[in-house]
Amino acid sequence: MPEDIPKTQKATGLSSEDLSADLHEFRAAVQDLGKLLKKVGKKRMGEVGEEFEQQSEELIRQGRQAIQVLEHRVEQLEKSVERSVRDHPGAWAGGILGVIGFGLILGLLARRHS
């Protein structure tokens, strides 16, 4: 590589001081570019972080809203069942006894086959 310096000097007409100065200037420009890229990267990461935070907050808000809707529907269903049991206690008692009887029959059949 040192033998290339005289060839380069002859081809460009620059002295080693000029080449050294150009090399120093090039290094400084590369360092400046690196610093600039670092700043841009940090800024972009901050923007991405803010976008992620906003999206996660929106998802949490939507989740809470869905839970509230679900709680309201369950509450309405509970009230509806209570009202139905109060209005028709015999039908509910018969239904429950029917389910219990059906379960007993299935249990006896399963026991007999095993």
Steps between C-alpha positions, in 0.01 A plus 500: 500500500780749575625448145158618372546845654760623248285367214197681637700817550621489138150426365322770701778752531440523879761485769483268799394796715209563264405134505528493879280809528247347260503176698453691826212697344345175372524341846337805657219487242443130573491572874251783444287269288509238775391757759220618274380144442508440874284808562254398228486147644429629851232735371335221300513264800329768706229536237452124478484483880233770508299325228525170688391667824201664330394173336534305824297762688231479232492120527470523879217750464319275253552200729354685797205609291440141384512379861244763601269392219542135599432578868186690402377207287566249780315725744203517264506121457506448878204732544315324220559156657394627844184650354423180312551284810273727706230506232509123427646312799326173409644492151848564631465233770377252240786590267760459772351167610498387137868584460585320824298195391665495158843517667411210730384288208818572306705417810322167546546412133868592509549297817326197350728500193826534690 
